[in-house]
Amino acid sequence: MRTSGFLCIVLHAHLPYIRHPEHDNFLEETWLFEAITETYIPLLDMFERLVHDSVDFRITISLSPTLVEMFHDPLLRQRYTHYLGKMIAFTEQELSRTKGDIHFEPVVTMYHERFRRILHLYEDVYKRDLVSVFKSLSGTGKIELITTAATHAFLPILSHHPQAVRAQILIGAEQHRENFGGKPRGMWLPECGYIPGVDALLTEAGINYFFVDTHGILHGEPTPGFGASLPVRCPSGAVAFGRDNQSAKQVWSSIEGYPGDFWYREFYRDIGFDLDLDSLKPYLHPDGLRTFTGLKYYRITGKTHNKKPYERERAVKKAAEHAHHFLQSRGNQIQYLRGRLGIKPVITAPYDAELFGHWWFEGPDWLDALFRIMHREQKNFRMITPSEYLEEVAAGRSDLQASQPSISSWGEKGYSEVWVNETNDYVYRHLFKAADRMVLLADTFPQSEGILRRAINQAARELLLAQQSDWTFIMKNRTATGYAKERFEEHIRRFTRLYDSIISGNISATWLREVEERDRIFKNISYSVFRSKP
């Protein structure tokens, strides 16, 4: 069948940089361990099976620099292996408890086998090196890897300090080059946060394209005639792909979308809150706090507290049905747009990677079915990566929409309110002052060596870590608010002490080694990226 349009699926993989060598057991480090277990290794395993089965598919994945740094870290690798060992022991205990129970023994067996396979893959197959696995898969041409800003800072607010935005972009691009062997062709703007002028900095960094939410395209100047159905070329030359609302709602929404189906696993019913504390004690944090364990035995069932046991086979079957429905919907959508607009539309479907496996347990099964159905059945559209589209479809064309996208994000209400509100706005006076001081240091000491250079580089790291959008997001959502505030304030305190010691010429070598060990991100960083005149 003749191709009438294109589907561009994008996953954004990100976690804040959390590493606490000063503690033997730190609760928030499990955010990484759960994500590796439930999302990243299941996705890698699925991709490798698709490649092995010669399934032709396309997907774009943004790997944040902070996530990549944690993948690499020897301490976190060791702690993750220990985490898996505990989960295997936990499921063995649960197998004894549920033996003979026709409802729950199969679910526990599934988890036990799953953890054992993940440990095997991580230790024996991947050799604890997830970055290399992603890199190898990108070499197949089926997966395009891109990056995001260095520490996932929300760029529209930082735009008051262009050097800070420039540093976030350049460091993110450089870290990608160091890990994956080439400069990224695309960049995920954190939270899809865009403001005019950012695209020029992307172009300076060699970035060809980025993504914005739908209204960033629709409110562009001039208004693009084809809306988000075609990418937009900015005045800088960078290309913006706009998120498609229809495909977003079908997959994102827990109410209207697939993840809310009653046969899928219930995320919020976890045995960490069901079992007695004596049974849980060996597997909880040493403080004895009840937390999510990752073992969830029930399905969504419906709008009721009386949840029914999870049935894995029924859930996987439902995921395949939803994959069929999604592809049928995209085909109808593309056919409609093709007929109405006279173009071959690009349906850009970006999602947080952790939706697949962590929040929506069956998400990887849905993706697997999606790719296999596309490979097996003839559709009126094909999957494509942004680079393929720009090189094969839009190359040499003068009719690519020309417009200046508007300020926007994919956060609640579509702009900056999630990251600037009464719960978190105090952070910005500190961030702006620290950014001014960082530029001053870079300009004052254009050349340095020894302990001075180490200290200024560490100041850059502390500023970057303070700029993570995750802290203000967590404060707004009131989840781990105390931890987010503590982390932000600690990085600002370290930055300020470094700044004062650099200016005074009284740098403590002992304390510097301590903070270098604690916040050891971006080992090849060069503070010169903060200079006011690059």
DAZIGI-V944396 format. One record per backbone hydrogen bond with DSSP energy under -0.5 kcal/mol. NH is the residue of the N-H (numbers start at 1). CO is the residue of the C=O. If there is no record, write none. Layout:
nh=<NH,NH>
co=<CO,CO>
This chain:
nh=<4,5,6,7,8,9,10,11,12,13,13,14,18,23,27,29,30,31,32,33,34,35,36,37,38,39,40,41,43,44,45,46,47,48,49,50,51,52,53,54,55,57,59,60,61,62,63,63,64,64,68,69,70,71,72,73,77,78,79,80,81,82,83,84,85,86,87,88,89,90,91,92,93,94,95,96,97,98,99,101,102,105,108,109,110,111,112,113,114,115,116,117,118,119,120,121,122,123,124,125,125,126,128,129,130,133,134,135,136,137,138,139,139,140,141,142,143,144,145,146,147,149,150,152,154,155,157,158,159,160,161,164,165,166,167,168,169,170,171,172,173,174,175,176,177,178,179,180,181,187,188,189,192,193,194,194,198,201,202,203,204,205,206,207,208,209,210,211,212,213,216,217,217,218,219,220,221,224,227,229,230,232,233,234,234,237,239,240,241,241,243,244,245,248,249,250,251,251,252,253,257,258,260,260,261,264,266,267,269,270,271,273,274,275,279,280,281,283,284,284,285,288,296,299,300,301,302,304,307,310,312,315,316,317,318,319,320,321,322,323,324,325,326,327,328,329,330,331,332,333,334,335,336,337,338,339,340,341,342,342,343,345,346,347,347,348,348,349,349,350,351,353,355,356,357,357,358,359,360,361,363,366,367,368,369,370,371,372,373,374,375,376,377,379,382,384,389,390,391,392,393,393,394,397,401,403,403,404,405,406,408,409,410,414,415,419,420,424,425,427,428,430,431,432,433,434,435,436,437,438,439,440,441,442,443,444,445,446,452,453,454,455,456,457,458,459,460,461,462,463,464,465,466,467,468,469,471,472,473,474,475,476,477,478,479,484,485,486,487,488,489,490,491,492,493,494,495,496,497,498,499,500,501,502,503,504,505,506,509,512,513,514,515,516,517,518,519,520,525,529,530,531>
co=<380,380,345,382,347,7,349,60,351,11,62,12,16,20,25,26,27,28,29,29,30,31,32,33,34,35,35,36,39,40,41,42,43,44,45,46,47,48,49,51,50,55,142,9,144,11,61,146,13,62,64,65,66,67,68,69,73,74,75,76,77,78,79,80,81,82,83,84,85,86,87,88,89,90,91,92,93,94,96,98,100,101,104,105,106,107,108,109,110,111,112,113,114,115,116,117,118,119,120,120,121,121,122,126,128,129,130,131,132,133,134,135,136,137,138,137,137,59,143,61,186,188,168,149,467,153,154,154,155,157,158,161,161,162,163,164,165,166,167,168,169,170,171,172,173,174,175,176,177,209,147,187,189,190,192,408,195,197,198,199,200,201,203,202,185,185,239,187,241,192,213,213,214,214,215,217,404,217,224,226,227,240,401,232,238,234,208,232,210,239,212,348,243,244,245,246,247,248,248,249,253,250,253,257,258,261,298,265,266,268,295,270,271,271,276,276,277,280,280,281,289,285,294,308,264,262,300,302,305,297,310,311,312,313,314,315,316,317,318,319,320,321,322,323,324,325,326,327,328,329,330,331,332,333,334,335,336,337,337,338,337,343,229,6,345,242,346,8,347,348,10,12,352,353,355,360,354,354,355,359,360,362,363,364,365,366,367,368,369,370,371,372,373,377,5,7,385,386,387,388,388,389,389,394,231,233,401,221,403,216,194,414,191,411,412,416,416,421,421,424,425,426,427,428,429,430,431,432,433,434,435,436,437,438,439,440,441,443,449,449,450,451,452,453,454,455,456,457,458,459,460,461,462,463,465,152,468,468,469,470,471,472,473,474,474,480,481,482,483,484,485,486,487,488,489,490,491,492,493,494,495,496,497,498,499,500,501,501,507,508,509,510,511,512,513,514,515,518,522,526,527,528>
